[in-house]
Amino acid sequence: MAHPKRKTSKTRRDKRRTHYKATAPTLATCQNCNATIQYHRVCPECGHYKGKPAIEQDITV
């Protein structure tokens, strides 16, 4: 096993970690109901994906 010869400073460690950040998901609008959804996901409002019905929705009011 290799061992570090010197302690890694906080500055050097933090510079290496600058790219580890969360990104906001890309949003789109549903072609069926115009709800805001994430890309490549079934619409939670109407159950459509790419304009076609993907899942059956329970309509309970």
PyMOL Python script that loads the backbone (N, CA, C, O; Angstrom):
from pymol import cmd

cmd.read_pdbstr("""\
ATOM      1  N   MET A   1       0.834  -1.189   0.000  1.00  0.00           N
ATOM      2  CA  MET A   1       0.000   0.000   0.000  1.00  0.00           C
ATOM      3  C   MET A   1       0.873   1.246   0.000  1.00  0.00           C
ATOM      4  O   MET A   1       1.845   1.331   0.751  1.00  0.00           O
ATOM      5  N   ALA A   2       0.534   2.180  -0.818  1.00  0.00           N
ATOM      6  CA  ALA A   2       1.268   3.441  -0.865  1.00  0.00           C
ATOM      7  C   ALA A   2       0.763   4.362   0.243  1.00  0.00           C
ATOM      8  O   ALA A   2      -0.430   4.393   0.547  1.00  0.00           O
ATOM      9  N   HIS A   3       1.677   5.100   0.831  1.00  0.00           N
ATOM     10  CA  HIS A   3       1.335   6.042   1.894  1.00  0.00           C
ATOM     11  C   HIS A   3       1.775   7.436   1.476  1.00  0.00           C
ATOM     12  O   HIS A   3       2.834   7.593   0.867  1.00  0.00           O
ATOM     13  N   PRO A   4       0.976   8.454   1.794  1.00  0.00           N
ATOM     14  CA  PRO A   4       1.357   9.813   1.432  1.00  0.00           C
ATOM     15  C   PRO A   4       2.583  10.263   2.221  1.00  0.00           C
ATOM     16  O   PRO A   4       2.716   9.982   3.412  1.00  0.00           O
ATOM     17  N   LYS A   5       3.477  10.973   1.523  1.00  0.00           N
ATOM     18  CA  LYS A   5       4.693  11.446   2.170  1.00  0.00           C
ATOM     19  C   LYS A   5       4.427  12.705   2.981  1.00  0.00           C
ATOM     20  O   LYS A   5       5.076  12.937   4.001  1.00  0.00           O
ATOM     21  N   ARG A   6       3.472  13.520   2.531  1.00  0.00           N
ATOM     22  CA  ARG A   6       3.116  14.750   3.223  1.00  0.00           C
ATOM     23  C   ARG A   6       1.604  14.820   3.408  1.00  0.00           C
ATOM     24  O   ARG A   6       0.845  14.210   2.655  1.00  0.00           O
ATOM     25  N   LYS A   7       1.180  15.568   4.415  1.00  0.00           N
ATOM     26  CA  LYS A   7      -0.250  15.773   4.644  1.00  0.00           C
ATOM     27  C   LYS A   7      -0.809  16.667   3.539  1.00  0.00           C
ATOM     28  O   LYS A   7      -0.191  17.666   3.170  1.00  0.00           O
ATOM     29  N   THR A   8      -1.978  16.303   3.013  1.00  0.00           N
ATOM     30  CA  THR A   8      -2.636  17.130   2.009  1.00  0.00           C
ATOM     31  C   THR A   8      -3.282  18.312   2.713  1.00  0.00           C
ATOM     32  O   THR A   8      -4.077  18.133   3.636  1.00  0.00           O
ATOM     33  N   SER A   9      -2.941  19.521   2.277  1.00  0.00           N
ATOM     34  CA  SER A   9      -3.458  20.714   2.933  1.00  0.00           C
ATOM     35  C   SER A   9      -4.950  20.882   2.653  1.00  0.00           C
ATOM     36  O   SER A   9      -5.480  20.310   1.700  1.00  0.00           O
ATOM     37  N   LYS A  10      -5.618  21.671   3.490  1.00  0.00           N
ATOM     38  CA  LYS A  10      -7.052  21.918   3.310  1.00  0.00           C
ATOM     39  C   LYS A  10      -7.319  22.629   1.988  1.00  0.00           C
ATOM     40  O   LYS A  10      -8.321  22.360   1.326  1.00  0.00           O
ATOM     41  N   THR A  11      -6.431  23.528   1.608  1.00  0.00           N
ATOM     42  CA  THR A  11      -6.611  24.269   0.355  1.00  0.00           C
ATOM     43  C   THR A  11      -6.528  23.325  -0.837  1.00  0.00           C
ATOM     44  O   THR A  11      -7.370  23.389  -1.733  1.00  0.00           O
ATOM     45  N   ARG A  12      -5.534  22.458  -0.860  1.00  0.00           N
ATOM     46  CA  ARG A  12      -5.368  21.524  -1.972  1.00  0.00           C
ATOM     47  C   ARG A  12      -6.538  20.537  -2.021  1.00  0.00           C
ATOM     48  O   ARG A  12      -7.035  20.211  -3.099  1.00  0.00           O
ATOM     49  N   ARG A  13      -6.971  20.067  -0.863  1.00  0.00           N
ATOM     50  CA  ARG A  13      -8.112  19.155  -0.795  1.00  0.00           C
ATOM     51  C   ARG A  13      -9.377  19.828  -1.321  1.00  0.00           C
ATOM     52  O   ARG A  13     -10.123  19.234  -2.099  1.00  0.00           O
ATOM     53  N   ASP A  14      -9.618  21.067  -0.894  1.00  0.00           N
ATOM     54  CA  ASP A  14     -10.823  21.779  -1.306  1.00  0.00           C
ATOM     55  C   ASP A  14     -10.794  22.153  -2.776  1.00  0.00           C
ATOM     56  O   ASP A  14     -11.839  22.179  -3.426  1.00  0.00           O
ATOM     57  N   LYS A  15      -9.611  22.443  -3.312  1.00  0.00           N
ATOM     58  CA  LYS A  15      -9.504  22.734  -4.749  1.00  0.00           C
ATOM     59  C   LYS A  15      -9.878  21.514  -5.572  1.00  0.00           C
ATOM     60  O   LYS A  15     -10.478  21.640  -6.639  1.00  0.00           O
ATOM     61  N   ARG A  16      -9.532  20.350  -5.088  1.00  0.00           N
ATOM     62  CA  ARG A  16      -9.870  19.119  -5.796  1.00  0.00           C
ATOM     63  C   ARG A  16     -11.375  18.867  -5.765  1.00  0.00           C
ATOM     64  O   ARG A  16     -11.919  18.274  -6.697  1.00  0.00           O
ATOM     65  N   ARG A  17     -12.041  19.303  -4.724  1.00  0.00           N
ATOM     66  CA  ARG A  17     -13.473  19.040  -4.551  1.00  0.00           C
ATOM     67  C   ARG A  17     -14.383  20.125  -5.128  1.00  0.00           C
ATOM     68  O   ARG A  17     -15.595  20.070  -4.919  1.00  0.00           O
ATOM     69  N   THR A  18     -13.845  21.091  -5.835  1.00  0.00           N
ATOM     70  CA  THR A  18     -14.678  22.191  -6.322  1.00  0.00           C
ATOM     71  C   THR A  18     -15.700  21.739  -7.348  1.00  0.00           C
ATOM     72  O   THR A  18     -16.718  22.408  -7.525  1.00  0.00           O
ATOM     73  N   HIS A  19     -15.466  20.635  -8.023  1.00  0.00           N
ATOM     74  CA  HIS A  19     -16.380  20.200  -9.076  1.00  0.00           C
ATOM     75  C   HIS A  19     -17.466  19.276  -8.556  1.00  0.00           C
ATOM     76  O   HIS A  19     -18.353  18.887  -9.316  1.00  0.00           O
ATOM     77  N   TYR A  20     -17.418  18.911  -7.267  1.00  0.00           N
ATOM     78  CA  TYR A  20     -18.446  18.046  -6.692  1.00  0.00           C
ATOM     79  C   TYR A  20     -19.614  18.916  -6.250  1.00  0.00           C
ATOM     80  O   TYR A  20     -19.642  19.386  -5.113  1.00  0.00           O
ATOM     81  N   LYS A  21     -20.557  19.130  -7.121  1.00  0.00           N
ATOM     82  CA  LYS A  21     -21.695  19.976  -6.763  1.00  0.00           C
ATOM     83  C   LYS A  21     -22.962  19.422  -7.388  1.00  0.00           C
ATOM     84  O   LYS A  21     -22.925  18.731  -8.406  1.00  0.00           O
ATOM     85  N   ALA A  22     -24.046  19.728  -6.779  1.00  0.00           N
ATOM     86  CA  ALA A  22     -25.340  19.275  -7.285  1.00  0.00           C
ATOM     87  C   ALA A  22     -25.775  20.175  -8.433  1.00  0.00           C
ATOM     88  O   ALA A  22     -25.530  21.381  -8.415  1.00  0.00           O
ATOM     89  N   THR A  23     -26.420  19.583  -9.426  1.00  0.00           N
ATOM     90  CA  THR A  23     -26.945  20.358 -10.543  1.00  0.00           C
ATOM     91  C   THR A  23     -28.467  20.251 -10.536  1.00  0.00           C
ATOM     92  O   THR A  23     -29.024  19.229 -10.136  1.00  0.00           O
ATOM     93  N   ALA A  24     -29.120  21.293 -10.973  1.00  0.00           N
ATOM     94  CA  ALA A  24     -30.577  21.294 -11.043  1.00  0.00           C
ATOM     95  C   ALA A  24     -31.019  20.385 -12.191  1.00  0.00           C
ATOM     96  O   ALA A  24     -30.397  20.405 -13.253  1.00  0.00           O
ATOM     97  N   PRO A  25     -32.073  19.590 -12.006  1.00  0.00           N
ATOM     98  CA  PRO A  25     -32.519  18.708 -13.083  1.00  0.00           C
ATOM     99  C   PRO A  25     -33.102  19.518 -14.239  1.00  0.00           C
ATOM    100  O   PRO A  25     -33.708  20.570 -14.036  1.00  0.00           O
ATOM    101  N   THR A  26     -32.908  19.011 -15.448  1.00  0.00           N
ATOM    102  CA  THR A  26     -33.449  19.659 -16.631  1.00  0.00           C
ATOM    103  C   THR A  26     -34.943  19.365 -16.715  1.00  0.00           C
ATOM    104  O   THR A  26     -35.359  18.210 -16.626  1.00  0.00           O
ATOM    105  N   LEU A  27     -35.733  20.393 -16.885  1.00  0.00           N
ATOM    106  CA  LEU A  27     -37.184  20.238 -16.879  1.00  0.00           C
ATOM    107  C   LEU A  27     -37.759  20.427 -18.282  1.00  0.00           C
ATOM    108  O   LEU A  27     -37.204  21.155 -19.105  1.00  0.00           O
ATOM    109  N   ALA A  28     -38.859  19.771 -18.529  1.00  0.00           N
ATOM    110  CA  ALA A  28     -39.574  19.879 -19.792  1.00  0.00           C
ATOM    111  C   ALA A  28     -41.056  20.006 -19.484  1.00  0.00           C
ATOM    112  O   ALA A  28     -41.466  19.918 -18.326  1.00  0.00           O
ATOM    113  N   THR A  29     -41.857  20.213 -20.518  1.00  0.00           N
ATOM    114  CA  THR A  29     -43.305  20.260 -20.328  1.00  0.00           C
ATOM    115  C   THR A  29     -43.926  19.034 -20.980  1.00  0.00           C
ATOM    116  O   THR A  29     -43.502  18.593 -22.049  1.00  0.00           O
ATOM    117  N   CYS A  30     -44.928  18.500 -20.323  1.00  0.00           N
ATOM    118  CA  CYS A  30     -45.629  17.324 -20.834  1.00  0.00           C
ATOM    119  C   CYS A  30     -46.375  17.711 -22.109  1.00  0.00           C
ATOM    120  O   CYS A  30     -47.010  18.764 -22.173  1.00  0.00           O
ATOM    121  N   GLN A  31     -46.292  16.849 -23.123  1.00  0.00           N
ATOM    122  CA  GLN A  31     -46.965  17.142 -24.392  1.00  0.00           C
ATOM    123  C   GLN A  31     -48.477  16.986 -24.287  1.00  0.00           C
ATOM    124  O   GLN A  31     -49.220  17.512 -25.115  1.00  0.00           O
ATOM    125  N   ASN A  32     -48.922  16.270 -23.278  1.00  0.00           N
ATOM    126  CA  ASN A  32     -50.349  15.998 -23.136  1.00  0.00           C
ATOM    127  C   ASN A  32     -51.050  17.032 -22.262  1.00  0.00           C
ATOM    128  O   ASN A  32     -52.090  17.566 -22.646  1.00  0.00           O
ATOM    129  N   CYS A  33     -50.479  17.322 -21.069  1.00  0.00           N
ATOM    130  CA  CYS A  33     -51.179  18.190 -20.118  1.00  0.00           C
ATOM    131  C   CYS A  33     -50.405  19.467 -19.784  1.00  0.00           C
ATOM    132  O   CYS A  33     -50.876  20.266 -18.974  1.00  0.00           O
ATOM    133  N   ASN A  34     -49.244  19.679 -20.377  1.00  0.00           N
ATOM    134  CA  ASN A  34     -48.393  20.858 -20.171  1.00  0.00           C
ATOM    135  C   ASN A  34     -47.903  21.022 -18.735  1.00  0.00           C
ATOM    136  O   ASN A  34     -47.602  22.138 -18.311  1.00  0.00           O
ATOM    137  N   ALA A  35     -47.819  19.927 -17.981  1.00  0.00           N
ATOM    138  CA  ALA A  35     -47.246  19.974 -16.644  1.00  0.00           C
ATOM    139  C   ALA A  35     -45.722  19.951 -16.754  1.00  0.00           C
ATOM    140  O   ALA A  35     -45.178  19.443 -17.734  1.00  0.00           O
ATOM    141  N   THR A  36     -45.043  20.494 -15.763  1.00  0.00           N
ATOM    142  CA  THR A  36     -43.588  20.491 -15.758  1.00  0.00           C
ATOM    143  C   THR A  36     -43.094  19.141 -15.228  1.00  0.00           C
ATOM    144  O   THR A  36     -43.478  18.715 -14.139  1.00  0.00           O
ATOM    145  N   ILE A  37     -42.234  18.472 -16.017  1.00  0.00           N
ATOM    146  CA  ILE A  37     -41.718  17.153 -15.658  1.00  0.00           C
ATOM    147  C   ILE A  37     -40.227  17.103 -15.929  1.00  0.00           C
ATOM    148  O   ILE A  37     -39.688  17.958 -16.633  1.00  0.00           O
ATOM    149  N   GLN A  38     -39.550  16.089 -15.365  1.00  0.00           N
ATOM    150  CA  GLN A  38     -38.153  15.854 -15.688  1.00  0.00           C
ATOM    151  C   GLN A  38     -38.081  15.099 -17.009  1.00  0.00           C
ATOM    152  O   GLN A  38     -39.003  14.366 -17.370  1.00  0.00           O
ATOM    153  N   TYR A  39     -36.967  15.287 -17.730  1.00  0.00           N
ATOM    154  CA  TYR A  39     -36.752  14.546 -18.965  1.00  0.00           C
ATOM    155  C   TYR A  39     -36.700  13.047 -18.687  1.00  0.00           C
ATOM    156  O   TYR A  39     -36.232  12.628 -17.628  1.00  0.00           O
ATOM    157  N   HIS A  40     -37.176  12.243 -19.626  1.00  0.00           N
ATOM    158  CA  HIS A  40     -37.140  10.782 -19.581  1.00  0.00           C
ATOM    159  C   HIS A  40     -37.896  10.220 -18.381  1.00  0.00           C
ATOM    160  O   HIS A  40     -37.500   9.199 -17.820  1.00  0.00           O
ATOM    161  N   ARG A  41     -38.973  10.878 -17.990  1.00  0.00           N
ATOM    162  CA  ARG A  41     -39.806  10.408 -16.894  1.00  0.00           C
ATOM    163  C   ARG A  41     -41.273  10.426 -17.345  1.00  0.00           C
ATOM    164  O   ARG A  41     -41.664  11.245 -18.177  1.00  0.00           O
ATOM    165  N   VAL A  42     -42.064   9.530 -16.795  1.00  0.00           N
ATOM    166  CA  VAL A  42     -43.499   9.527 -17.048  1.00  0.00           C
ATOM    167  C   VAL A  42     -44.109  10.698 -16.294  1.00  0.00           C
ATOM    168  O   VAL A  42     -43.721  10.975 -15.159  1.00  0.00           O
ATOM    169  N   CYS A  43     -45.056  11.385 -16.911  1.00  0.00           N
ATOM    170  CA  CYS A  43     -45.707  12.528 -16.283  1.00  0.00           C
ATOM    171  C   CYS A  43     -46.522  12.048 -15.083  1.00  0.00           C
ATOM    172  O   CYS A  43     -47.377  11.176 -15.233  1.00  0.00           O
ATOM    173  N   PRO A  44     -46.272  12.604 -13.893  1.00  0.00           N
ATOM    174  CA  PRO A  44     -47.045  12.159 -12.726  1.00  0.00           C
ATOM    175  C   PRO A  44     -48.491  12.653 -12.751  1.00  0.00           C
ATOM    176  O   PRO A  44     -49.346  12.100 -12.061  1.00  0.00           O
ATOM    177  N   GLU A  45     -48.765  13.684 -13.538  1.00  0.00           N
ATOM    178  CA  GLU A  45     -50.120  14.240 -13.588  1.00  0.00           C
ATOM    179  C   GLU A  45     -51.050  13.393 -14.453  1.00  0.00           C
ATOM    180  O   GLU A  45     -52.157  13.062 -14.028  1.00  0.00           O
ATOM    181  N   CYS A  46     -50.609  13.037 -15.671  1.00  0.00           N
ATOM    182  CA  CYS A  46     -51.500  12.344 -16.601  1.00  0.00           C
ATOM    183  C   CYS A  46     -51.030  10.942 -16.973  1.00  0.00           C
ATOM    184  O   CYS A  46     -51.799  10.183 -17.563  1.00  0.00           O
ATOM    185  N   GLY A  47     -49.784  10.572 -16.645  1.00  0.00           N
ATOM    186  CA  GLY A  47     -49.300   9.234 -16.933  1.00  0.00           C
ATOM    187  C   GLY A  47     -48.849   9.015 -18.361  1.00  0.00           C
ATOM    188  O   GLY A  47     -48.764   7.872 -18.809  1.00  0.00           O
ATOM    189  N   HIS A  48     -48.557  10.089 -19.090  1.00  0.00           N
ATOM    190  CA  HIS A  48     -48.100   9.976 -20.474  1.00  0.00           C
ATOM    191  C   HIS A  48     -46.584  10.096 -20.549  1.00  0.00           C
ATOM    192  O   HIS A  48     -45.958  10.741 -19.708  1.00  0.00           O
ATOM    193  N   TYR A  49     -45.998   9.459 -21.578  1.00  0.00           N
ATOM    194  CA  TYR A  49     -44.568   9.582 -21.864  1.00  0.00           C
ATOM    195  C   TYR A  49     -44.414   9.749 -23.361  1.00  0.00           C
ATOM    196  O   TYR A  49     -44.852   8.895 -24.132  1.00  0.00           O
ATOM    197  N   LYS A  50     -43.797  10.839 -23.777  1.00  0.00           N
ATOM    198  CA  LYS A  50     -43.621  11.183 -25.198  1.00  0.00           C
ATOM    199  C   LYS A  50     -44.957  11.227 -25.928  1.00  0.00           C
ATOM    200  O   LYS A  50     -45.053  10.790 -27.075  1.00  0.00           O
ATOM    201  N   GLY A  51     -45.987  11.752 -25.272  1.00  0.00           N
ATOM    202  CA  GLY A  51     -47.281  11.926 -25.901  1.00  0.00           C
ATOM    203  C   GLY A  51     -48.143  10.685 -25.943  1.00  0.00           C
ATOM    204  O   GLY A  51     -49.256  10.732 -26.468  1.00  0.00           O
ATOM    205  N   LYS A  52     -47.658   9.556 -25.396  1.00  0.00           N
ATOM    206  CA  LYS A  52     -48.428   8.311 -25.418  1.00  0.00           C
ATOM    207  C   LYS A  52     -48.726   7.882 -23.989  1.00  0.00           C
ATOM    208  O   LYS A  52     -47.914   8.113 -23.094  1.00  0.00           O
ATOM    209  N   PRO A  53     -49.895   7.253 -23.759  1.00  0.00           N
ATOM    210  CA  PRO A  53     -50.193   6.794 -22.398  1.00  0.00           C
ATOM    211  C   PRO A  53     -49.233   5.684 -21.987  1.00  0.00           C
ATOM    212  O   PRO A  53     -49.043   4.707 -22.712  1.00  0.00           O
ATOM    213  N   ALA A  54     -48.636   5.851 -20.819  1.00  0.00           N
ATOM    214  CA  ALA A  54     -47.662   4.874 -20.321  1.00  0.00           C
ATOM    215  C   ALA A  54     -48.202   4.091 -19.142  1.00  0.00           C
ATOM    216  O   ALA A  54     -47.981   2.884 -19.043  1.00  0.00           O
ATOM    217  N   ILE A  55     -48.904   4.760 -18.252  1.00  0.00           N
ATOM    218  CA  ILE A  55     -49.464   4.090 -17.080  1.00  0.00           C
ATOM    219  C   ILE A  55     -50.902   4.539 -16.894  1.00  0.00           C
ATOM    220  O   ILE A  55     -51.282   5.637 -17.300  1.00  0.00           O
ATOM    221  N   GLU A  56     -51.696   3.673 -16.274  1.00  0.00           N
ATOM    222  CA  GLU A  56     -53.082   4.016 -15.956  1.00  0.00           C
ATOM    223  C   GLU A  56     -53.102   4.868 -14.707  1.00  0.00           C
ATOM    224  O   GLU A  56     -52.423   4.544 -13.733  1.00  0.00           O
ATOM    225  N   GLN A  57     -53.861   5.946 -14.711  1.00  0.00           N
ATOM    226  CA  GLN A  57     -53.972   6.823 -13.556  1.00  0.00           C
ATOM    227  C   GLN A  57     -55.299   6.552 -12.854  1.00  0.00           C
ATOM    228  O   GLN A  57     -56.336   6.427 -13.506  1.00  0.00           O
ATOM    229  N   ASP A  58     -55.267   6.460 -11.522  1.00  0.00           N
ATOM    230  CA  ASP A  58     -56.503   6.370 -10.742  1.00  0.00           C
ATOM    231  C   ASP A  58     -57.100   7.761 -10.619  1.00  0.00           C
ATOM    232  O   ASP A  58     -56.442   8.689 -10.150  1.00  0.00           O
ATOM    233  N   ILE A  59     -58.330   7.900 -11.036  1.00  0.00           N
ATOM    234  CA  ILE A  59     -59.006   9.193 -10.952  1.00  0.00           C
ATOM    235  C   ILE A  59     -59.944   9.135  -9.754  1.00  0.00           C
ATOM    236  O   ILE A  59     -61.083   8.681  -9.866  1.00  0.00           O
ATOM    237  N   THR A  60     -59.460   9.594  -8.616  1.00  0.00           N
ATOM    238  CA  THR A  60     -60.277   9.639  -7.406  1.00  0.00           C
ATOM    239  C   THR A  60     -60.383  11.090  -6.958  1.00  0.00           C
ATOM    240  O   THR A  60     -59.380  11.751  -6.689  1.00  0.00           O
ATOM    241  N   VAL A  61     -61.598  11.560  -6.887  1.00  0.00           N
ATOM    242  CA  VAL A  61     -61.808  12.965  -6.521  1.00  0.00           C
ATOM    243  C   VAL A  61     -62.562  13.027  -5.227  1.00  0.00           C
ATOM    244  O   VAL A  61     -62.848  14.116  -4.731  1.00  0.00           O
TER     245      VAL A  61
END
""", "prot")
cmd.dss("prot")
cmd.show_as("cartoon", "prot")
cmd.util.cbc("prot")
cmd.orient("prot")
